[in-house]
């Protein structure tokens, strides 16, 4: 009977791990457009600043 208990505990950990990984992937997918937009804005701002500097 002990063998099944250990297998059950392992399965529970695998299910929890899968749920956590799924949640991380869902959050990343939801935030991806905002992050890409932020990087584009940052890149454009930096480019404009560099181009405005005269040597």
C-alpha positions as CSV (number, residue, x, y, z in Angstrom):
1,X,0.0,0.0,0.0
2,X,2.9,2.4,0.7
3,X,3.9,2.3,-3.0
4,X,0.6,3.7,-4.1
5,X,0.8,6.5,-1.5
6,X,4.2,7.6,-2.8
7,X,3.0,7.5,-6.4
8,X,-0.1,9.5,-5.4
9,X,2.2,12.2,-3.7
10,X,4.4,12.3,-6.8
11,X,1.3,12.7,-9.1
12,X,0.0,15.5,-6.9
13,X,3.3,17.4,-7.2
14,X,3.3,16.9,-11.0
15,X,-0.2,18.3,-11.2
16,X,0.7,21.3,-9.1
17,X,3.9,21.9,-11.2
18,X,1.8,21.7,-14.4
19,X,-0.7,24.2,-13.0
20,X,2.1,26.6,-12.0
21,X,3.8,26.3,-15.4
22,X,0.4,26.8,-17.1
23,X,-0.3,29.9,-15.1
24,X,3.2,31.4,-16.0
25,X,2.6,30.7,-19.6
26,X,-0.8,32.3,-19.5
27,X,0.5,35.5,-17.8
28,X,3.4,35.7,-20.3
29,X,1.0,35.4,-23.2
30,X,-1.3,38.1,-21.7
31,X,1.6,40.5,-21.1
32,X,3.5,39.9,-24.3
33,X,1.8,42.7,-26.4
34,X,2.3,45.2,-23.6
35,X,6.0,44.3,-23.2
36,X,6.6,44.5,-27.0
37,X,5.0,47.9,-27.1
38,X,7.0,49.1,-24.2
39,X,10.3,47.9,-25.8
40,X,9.3,49.6,-29.1
41,X,8.6,52.8,-27.4
42,X,11.8,52.6,-25.4
43,X,13.8,51.9,-28.5
44,X,12.3,54.8,-30.4
45,X,12.9,57.2,-27.6
46,X,16.5,56.2,-27.3
47,X,17.0,56.4,-31.0
48,X,15.5,59.9,-31.1
49,X,17.7,61.0,-28.2
50,X,20.9,59.7,-29.8
51,X,20.0,61.3,-33.2
52,X,19.4,64.6,-31.5
53,X,22.8,64.8,-30.0
54,X,25.3,66.7,-32.1
55,X,29.0,66.0,-31.8
